């Protein structure tokens, strides 16, 4: 069964403008999700936010030792550990 004609998606001047638009509009009026195809963007970099995190010095030292053994920065290793735990918790939920 062919889908009804969809409204054109407007042009946006900024991401904030687009976010506000989609917060108030139903995407099914604009996009035929039945005919949508899944895409992968392997080179897309996630948006990062800097946070301040207080950790015991001993924990940081342990991270540095482990990271040194793997030849990676300790902050990168911490992100890997967090990602693994988040994945585990999502599976559990």
MODELLER restraints for C-alpha pairs under 7 A, 6 or more apart:
rsr = mdl.restraints
at = mdl.atoms
rsr.add(forms.Gaussian(group=physical.xy_distance, feature=features.Distance(at['CA:6:A'], at['CA:29:A']), mean=5.78, stdev=0.5))
rsr.add(forms.Gaussian(group=physical.xy_distance, feature=features.Distance(at['CA:6:A'], at['CA:30:A']), mean=4.92, stdev=0.5))
rsr.add(forms.Gaussian(group=physical.xy_distance, feature=features.Distance(at['CA:6:A'], at['CA:31:A']), mean=6.43, stdev=0.5))
rsr.add(forms.Gaussian(group=physical.xy_distance, feature=features.Distance(at['CA:7:A'], at['CA:29:A']), mean=6.16, stdev=0.5))
rsr.add(forms.Gaussian(group=physical.xy_distance, feature=features.Distance(at['CA:7:A'], at['CA:30:A']), mean=4.78, stdev=0.5))
rsr.add(forms.Gaussian(group=physical.xy_distance, feature=features.Distance(at['CA:8:A'], at['CA:30:A']), mean=6.02, stdev=0.5))
rsr.add(forms.Gaussian(group=physical.xy_distance, feature=features.Distance(at['CA:9:A'], at['CA:30:A']), mean=6.02, stdev=0.5))
rsr.add(forms.Gaussian(group=physical.xy_distance, feature=features.Distance(at['CA:12:A'], at['CA:18:A']), mean=5.74, stdev=0.5))
rsr.add(forms.Gaussian(group=physical.xy_distance, feature=features.Distance(at['CA:63:A'], at['CA:74:A']), mean=5.73, stdev=0.5))
rsr.add(forms.Gaussian(group=physical.xy_distance, feature=features.Distance(at['CA:64:A'], at['CA:74:A']), mean=5.10, stdev=0.5))
rsr.add(forms.Gaussian(group=physical.xy_distance, feature=features.Distance(at['CA:67:A'], at['CA:73:A']), mean=5.91, stdev=0.5))
rsr.add(forms.Gaussian(group=physical.xy_distance, feature=features.Distance(at['CA:67:A'], at['CA:74:A']), mean=4.97, stdev=0.5))
rsr.add(forms.Gaussian(group=physical.xy_distance, feature=features.Distance(at['CA:67:A'], at['CA:77:A']), mean=6.07, stdev=0.5))
